[in-house]
């Protein structure tokens, strides 16, 4: 927490005459980008006079403004003895002006702030693939040179930085006031499917890649933290910096910077100290955005339908149907009013006069059915005849269920040897119910980073994955799966 004093170089952004100062500094910045590092006051004056608002601007005013910018350390004056032709010129001290390093960065920041709403973030998943590739190369970096290690580290951090920044920029728009108002407009309903598909695809890719990157990090962590990070620190220290050498030993600052970046990368994909990682938070935020889009679209459609009464239309249609002379004419009117019909099949318990499957519904005799009102105030009359005692049936069902659970437990426990279930050692075919229970245990353990879970019978276990695969013989076919081992506590 050092160097927190006031920054004089930003004074020209907020003073009363800020418009003129900013115009001068913007000209200097544009020429700086064209590699014109030094300008005379006559050059600046010529550029300013091209603007209509500086028609009455004088050279004396420019000199005073340049002196103020020099005072705030935005400009550095360099005396030019080569332009001195008279004693008066020598006394007036002809200067060339160049921008300071602070001024360049400040102007670059103002340009970015002016165009910040034109830059759009995205939810590209290419950075996940590149991060996976870079992390897989960690073992190669153990024997690589310092320059190659530094390039690997820079590429890894650049991809992680752009991934983090892009998703924040994209999702930030959904929480701004303008976007929230747009999402509640009728025009947004036309584009909601496109947004939902884009966000859903990102969620699926994030779920897939985040799990793989977590596994790679867990596998490569000893190598990276034990060897590679030290080489990264050494490579950073090996780069000479002209202005930083005077500050003495830079290793503590470099080490703090490298370790901080590595911890940020780990926390993005791995849970720490009971806190969810950043990838899980991104999934939750994205799902909330999808839910908000769907809710707003449904609300807009509902608001559009409010206040519309079709009572008169239905009355007119009924009168037209009553005037139909035959069934064919009624069919034509129905097709005109309702369009193509979706066929629905209804099954009733009433007796039919004929059992022919080819008979049309219009050939059947009408049947009356009692329909309950859809009003909130409707209450069905209570039957005061009492109810039958079904305690015996409940007890029998409960006993049958407990017996079924007991049998299933006995079947599963037969495969436990030395408090372990080694799936590669199971040779006899297992039942479909047993297979589903094993798969449920594996899925439950894979859902957390500790690879632990608890069975239906209250037993705690840990899932271990060995190299290679195994074939689990089942009654409904052979299942090829990783060589898992379930170890009970």
Secondary structure, DSSP 4 states (H G I P E B T S, - for coil): ----S--GGGGGGTSTTHHHHHHHHHHHHHHHHTT--EEEHHHHHHHHHTSGGGTT--HHHHHHHHHHHHHTTSEEEEE-GGG--SHHHHHH--EEEEE-HHHHHHHHHHHHHHTTTT------SHHHHHHHHHHHTTTGGGGS-HHHHHHHHHHHHHHHHHHHHHHHHHHHGGGSHHHHHHHTSHHHHTTHHHHHHHHHHHHHHHHHHHHHHHHHHHHHHHHIIIIIHHHHHHHHHHS--TTTGGG---HHHHHHHHHHHHHHHHHHHS-BTTB--HHHHHHHHHHHHHHHHHHHHHHHHHHHHTT---HHHHHHHHHHHHT--SHHHHHHHHHHHH-SPPP------SPPS---TT--GGGSPP---------TT--PPPPTT-----HHHHHHHHHHHHHHHHHHHHHHHTT-BTTEEEGGG--S-B-HHHHHHHHHHHHHHHTSTT-EEE-TTS-EEEEEEEEEEEEEEETTEEEEEEEEEEEE-
